[in-house]
Amino acid sequence: MALVLKTSEVRASVGSNPTLSVYENPVTDWVF
């Protein structure tokens, strides 16, 4: 649960950074 919230928070924060977005996308999919 904590990982999901943190991942979502990070995704929102890195919305401006395409590099981080690409890196966080697979992580989010894996968590869910």
HELIX and SHEET records of a PDB file:
HELIX    1   1 ALA A    2  SER A   13  1                                  12    
HELIX    2   2 VAL A   14  SER A   16  5                                   3    
HELIX    3   3 PRO A   18  VAL A   31  1                                  14    
END                                                                             
